[in-house]
Amino acid sequence: MNPTQILTAALREVAGAALVLDADLRIVAFTDEAADELGHPPELGVPAPKILCGHGEERPVAEALAAGRAVSAEILRPDEDGQNYPILVRATPLRGDEGQIVGHLLLLHADHEGRPDGRATESFGIVTRDARMKQLLRDVRKVAASQSSVLVRGESGTGKELIARAIHDGSSRADGPFRAINCAALPATLLESELFGHSKGSFTGATRDAPGHFRLADGGTLFLDEVAELPPEVQAKLLRVLQERAVLPIGGTAPISVDVRIVSATHRALRKEVEAGRFRADLLYRLRVIPLYLPALRERPQDIELLARHFLEQHPSAKHVDHIAPGALEALVAYDWPGNVRELQNAIEYATVMGSGRVLTAADLPPEIRGEQPGTRSVTVPDSTSEDTASDLSPEGRRLVNALERNGGHMGRAAASLGISRTTLWRRLKRLGIDREDI
């Protein structure tokens, strides 16, 4: 590898899709990612304004380059179907020892979410471009308009309480209270008191009346998280409250009417819990009037970059970070995310606190995401790939192989999930010596 190739590789690692221009604004180097964003490799020596701006009336990038100014602006580029999509171009002048402009660095970021098959949606504070999540958000709007009980199933960290809050906020109960309780966090006696309340003197330590979550949620919504962990005796009392729409506090003598909508959540299959004798079938039917399923983060890899950037924008300590390096994105996509969206949010916070500089790199990520501890997805490198090449597959090759495996070897779907064209995916696989038939 010659020095130019080494510099281009280094540029790719920290900048991703990038063009390097000389003082005359001609392209002298580019990364593979820049070729992907533009739709084809640019010709060296060609003026960058001609490729980026064409002959349009508005030429903010060309004008800024000619004036030697830094600029951030959008341009439109046609995709393979002839549809225009926006590319964000950030141009920075490169200065010599005496302050003179010796060239420019252009960073490109295509707005793939602006394309019909990958448009991002933000609703109820949830951002996604995954088709199942979009359907879930549409279902949430429908469910919110009803008064039916809802059961949300999903792994820990997927955002079940966010969905519960979305149902509440979109309902006629939005002006009422929203209460949440984790059914797995308290012993049975204390959980019963927290849910249904108690009267003063009903047990040791009951020095005053306590209303309980049901009464505190009157006129609103009560979210029962990890409802599968309810002890049998609490299940029986909960069923009675749902049937009678009234709650009897511990030590109380008269039921108190309550108007509460129940949204519950669990990471378990409640039907299996019923079959195993751990959950009441009659309570299941009361809670599971409308079931919703929240997919795990690893099931929607196209959301990982979107969410990472979203969390980066939100975190106060990340104000100095304006770019996520390709190597970091590849490591994020390759990781299995057992803790789902919550773990991703924590990983971005870790990176912003532990990292330095304006670029978030793979070295800034938690060790397990870098592959230094258990938790990463195991990847099988094809037998036809040499040992030397196998070492080069991390992390880019691993990302491509994972995308193909998740999509059953279908090139088109795998490319779409990666935000690249089918041709680009084929070219990268070929460059890395990966035979699709061996995956």
HUBELGI-V776594 format. One record per residue. N is the residue number from 1. PSI is psi in whole degrees, -180 to 180 (* if undefined). Layout:
n->{N | N}
psi->{PSI | PSI}
This chain:
n->{1 | 2 | 3 | 4 | 5 | 6 | 7 | 8 | 9 | 10 | 11 | 12 | 13 | 14 | 15 | 16 | 17 | 18 | 19 | 20 | 21 | 22 | 23 | 24 | 25 | 26 | 27 | 28 | 29 | 30 | 31 | 32 | 33 | 34 | 35 | 36 | 37 | 38 | 39 | 40 | 41 | 42 | 43 | 44 | 45 | 46 | 47 | 48 | 49 | 50 | 51 | 52 | 53 | 54 | 55 | 56 | 57 | 58 | 59 | 60 | 61 | 62 | 63 | 64 | 65 | 66 | 67 | 68 | 69 | 70 | 71 | 72 | 73 | 74 | 75 | 76 | 77 | 78 | 79 | 80 | 81 | 82 | 83 | 84 | 85 | 86 | 87 | 88 | 89 | 90 | 91 | 92 | 93 | 94 | 95 | 96 | 97 | 98 | 99 | 100 | 101 | 102 | 103 | 104 | 105 | 106 | 107 | 108 | 109 | 110 | 111 | 112 | 113 | 114 | 115 | 116 | 117 | 118 | 119 | 120 | 121 | 122 | 123 | 124 | 125 | 126 | 127 | 128 | 129 | 130 | 131 | 132 | 133 | 134 | 135 | 136 | 137 | 138 | 139 | 140 | 141 | 142 | 143 | 144 | 145 | 146 | 147 | 148 | 149 | 150 | 151 | 152 | 153 | 154 | 155 | 156 | 157 | 158 | 159 | 160 | 161 | 162 | 163 | 164 | 165 | 166 | 167 | 168 | 169 | 170 | 171 | 172 | 173 | 174 | 175 | 176 | 177 | 178 | 179 | 180 | 181 | 182 | 183 | 184 | 185 | 186 | 187 | 188 | 189 | 190 | 191 | 192 | 193 | 194 | 195 | 196 | 197 | 198 | 199 | 200 | 201 | 202 | 203 | 204 | 205 | 206 | 207 | 208 | 209 | 210 | 211 | 212 | 213 | 214 | 215 | 216 | 217 | 218 | 219 | 220 | 221 | 222 | 223 | 224 | 225 | 226 | 227 | 228 | 229 | 230 | 231 | 232 | 233 | 234 | 235 | 236 | 237 | 238 | 239 | 240 | 241 | 242 | 243 | 244 | 245 | 246 | 247 | 248 | 249 | 250 | 251 | 252 | 253 | 254 | 255 | 256 | 257 | 258 | 259 | 260 | 261 | 262 | 263 | 264 | 265 | 266 | 267 | 268 | 269 | 270 | 271 | 272 | 273 | 274 | 275 | 276 | 277 | 278 | 279 | 280 | 281 | 282 | 283 | 284 | 285 | 286 | 287 | 288 | 289 | 290 | 291 | 292 | 293 | 294 | 295 | 296 | 297 | 298 | 299 | 300 | 301 | 302 | 303 | 304 | 305 | 306 | 307 | 308 | 309 | 310 | 311 | 312 | 313 | 314 | 315 | 316 | 317 | 318 | 319 | 320 | 321 | 322 | 323 | 324 | 325 | 326 | 327 | 328 | 329 | 330 | 331 | 332 | 333 | 334 | 335 | 336 | 337 | 338 | 339 | 340 | 341 | 342 | 343 | 344 | 345 | 346 | 347 | 348 | 349 | 350 | 351 | 352 | 353 | 354 | 355 | 356 | 357 | 358 | 359 | 360 | 361 | 362 | 363 | 364 | 365 | 366 | 367 | 368 | 369 | 370 | 371 | 372 | 373 | 374 | 375 | 376 | 377 | 378 | 379 | 380 | 381 | 382 | 383 | 384 | 385 | 386 | 387 | 388 | 389 | 390 | 391 | 392 | 393 | 394 | 395 | 396 | 397 | 398 | 399 | 400 | 401 | 402 | 403 | 404 | 405 | 406 | 407 | 408 | 409 | 410 | 411 | 412 | 413 | 414 | 415 | 416 | 417 | 418 | 419 | 420 | 421 | 422 | 423 | 424 | 425 | 426 | 427 | 428 | 429 | 430 | 431 | 432 | 433 | 434 | 435 | 436 | 437 | 438 | 439}
psi->{125 | 169 | -37 | -42 | -38 | -43 | -39 | -40 | -41 | -40 | -42 | -41 | -38 | -20 | -20 | -124 | 109 | 146 | 141 | 128 | 154 | -174 | -22 | 12 | 23 | 146 | 124 | -16 | 154 | 157 | 162 | -36 | -34 | -40 | -39 | -46 | -35 | -16 | -12 | 157 | 129 | 151 | 129 | 141 | -10 | 138 | 129 | -39 | -32 | -40 | -42 | -40 | -17 | -132 | 28 | 160 | -41 | 122 | 63 | -38 | -47 | -42 | -40 | -42 | -44 | -32 | -3 | 27 | 152 | 148 | 151 | 115 | 159 | 141 | 163 | 136 | 142 | 141 | -169 | -23 | 5 | 5 | 136 | 141 | 149 | 144 | 127 | 125 | 125 | 114 | 134 | 125 | 142 | 125 | 145 | -174 | -29 | 12 | -3 | 150 | 122 | -5 | -171 | 148 | 125 | 123 | 133 | 140 | 110 | 141 | 78 | -25 | -13 | -8 | 150 | -35 | 0 | 25 | 134 | 148 | 137 | 121 | 135 | 29 | 6 | 127 | 138 | 157 | 10 | 135 | -40 | -38 | -37 | -41 | -39 | -43 | -36 | -41 | -37 | -42 | -41 | -46 | -38 | -31 | -12 | -179 | 12 | 152 | 144 | 137 | 119 | 123 | 135 | 160 | 163 | 133 | 2 | -16 | 35 | -38 | -32 | -42 | -42 | -44 | -37 | -42 | -44 | -49 | -27 | 5 | 175 | -8 | 8 | -31 | -8 | 179 | 151 | 119 | 144 | 141 | 138 | 112 | -15 | -5 | -10 | 149 | 163 | -46 | -43 | -36 | -41 | -42 | -42 | -37 | -50 | -10 | 175 | 161 | 153 | 130 | 4 | -20 | 167 | 126 | -9 | 81 | -6 | 164 | 143 | 128 | -33 | 161 | -35 | -46 | -34 | -24 | 7 | 128 | 1 | -140 | 139 | 123 | 117 | 98 | 147 | 50 | -23 | -17 | 4 | 131 | 154 | -43 | -32 | -34 | -44 | -43 | -35 | -42 | -42 | -40 | -42 | -35 | -42 | -11 | 38 | 149 | 139 | 108 | 155 | 126 | -3 | 164 | -18 | 136 | 150 | 123 | 141 | 146 | 94 | 136 | 136 | 125 | 121 | 164 | 152 | 155 | -1 | 160 | 109 | -31 | -40 | -35 | -36 | -45 | -33 | -3 | 13 | -10 | 142 | 131 | -40 | -32 | -37 | -47 | -27 | -37 | -33 | 49 | -46 | 109 | 140 | 141 | 129 | 110 | 151 | 158 | -36 | -17 | -8 | 67 | -24 | -12 | -12 | -50 | -43 | -47 | -37 | -46 | -37 | -47 | -34 | -41 | -31 | -30 | 128 | -31 | 0 | 13 | -23 | -10 | 124 | 9 | 140 | 122 | 148 | -40 | -36 | -42 | -40 | -39 | -38 | -43 | -34 | -20 | 151 | -21 | 63 | -27 | 3 | -145 | -36 | -39 | -38 | -43 | -43 | -36 | -40 | -40 | -44 | -47 | -38 | -31 | -44 | -25 | 175 | 158 | 178 | -7 | 127 | 116 | 171 | -32 | -20 | -14 | 160 | 150 | -40 | -30 | -28 | -5 | 14 | -8 | 162 | 147 | -13 | 155 | 133 | 137 | 130 | 120 | 133 | 146 | -30 | -8 | 133 | 163 | -37 | -43 | -35 | -38 | -25 | -12 | -14 | 124 | -11 | -48 | -38 | -41 | -43 | -44 | -43 | -41 | -42 | -41 | -41 | -28 | 23 | 28 | 2 | 115 | -43 | -48 | -39 | -44 | -42 | -40 | -26 | -10 | 25 | 171 | 162 | -40 | -41 | -41 | -45 | -43 | -40 | -40 | -42 | -42 | -35 | -1 | 28 | 121 | 119 | -31 | -19 | -4 | *}
